[in-house]
Amino acid sequence: MRREKGFKIWRFFVFSALGLFLFFVPVTMSGTRSIMLDHIVTVIHSIFGENIQYYTLAVVFAGTLIPILTKTWKKSAFNILFTIFKILGLVIGVMVVFNIGPAFVLDENMGPFLYYSLAINLSLLIPLGGAALGLILGYGFLVFIGVLLEPVMRKLFKTPGRSAMDGMASLVGSYSVGLLITNRTYKEGLYNKKEGLIIATGFSTVSVTIMVVVARTLDLMDHWVLFFIIVILVTFLVTALTAYLPPIRNEKEIYFNDKNSITEEDYEGNILEYAWYKAKQQSHSARPLREDIWTNFLEAMKMTASVVPSVLSIGLLGLIIAEYTDVITWISYVYYPLLYMFPLENVPLIAEAVTISIVEMFLPSLLAAEVDIVTRFIAGVTSISAVVFLSGLVPAVLSTSLNLQVWKLIAVWFIRTVLSLLIVIPIALLIF
């Protein structure tokens, strides 16, 4: 291995440490324990109060206007459909903010739930998270972790070692933050499309904070540590299995704009020495922090403007289907043969709970909040390990450059749900 001199290695330590603190270190403030990035969002909320809703509406408006002004809306049938969803998202946002429109949109569990619980948080979290991502992505830390975890990640998940950071960012921050990392890394030619699909649908799970909310809703906080451990084990075991099944197995291994930036080098010494060498190399060549933050912020704002309108429209459509039709009940029948293999008390309820997770991952917890603990545990774990849901992750994935089809995302959701049930049901029956 060739030794280099003059590396700006202080940036590796200082910027990486700051990034890890913002994204991964829980801090207690005002009685709430969460990561610093989440606390910053809370502070912004408290400073601007109700006025923050107008900022989010401006983001929705910009996201709707951009494809029309740039004329990208007519490039494909997908772009046309996605633009229609954005326009609908703007209409829904205006209805909610100004309290006008039909009652079913203004129902507190419909439009207001999506706007105030999801859209506002996403409109703040994605830009702030994106601006700060450069701290852990641009100065050597991601490369260091990637080299060290390469053998494990390749063997278990068929993804590069650096993809571990995507999962970590989702767990401690948000799936939107994890997808920011995935999208940027894919565009840099460090993931191919197949790896991007595995990561986006396997590692972009909800944060630990959201897991706590699910556990509280299901009255499982007495078993929080057990619940968290089982969720993590089931989620990533299912991810490992789905990598070997269609549609992921059949995905093409192509790169963004045919740009493959992965280079393999021969090196002397152990893997730790090589990881350190690569980290120093990136730290030396990285651009100035101010420039990096601004570039990442602009990219994250574009993603925010694309995601938030779609969250409102696709999310509301899913909630309407769940509330006013029997579609969820009909679809849930497909799980009956699997569920009746086990001595469960509430097969119909479990079937509906796991089915409705495709709409919004919180809904299974609301549906199963008052039943036996086995059912609650199964519903909670499965709703998280399924990963894919229409009100949040799907619009976020569709806003990336991965160009994944919706049917593939839904197919992955179904496979993940089935595998999650097969794993978690025996565990729940054994424990409780």
Summary of the structure (lengths in Angstrom):
residues: 432
radius of gyration: 21.6
end to end distance: 54.6
largest distance: 68.3
contacts: 1533
relative contact order: 0.13
helix: 73%
strand: 2%
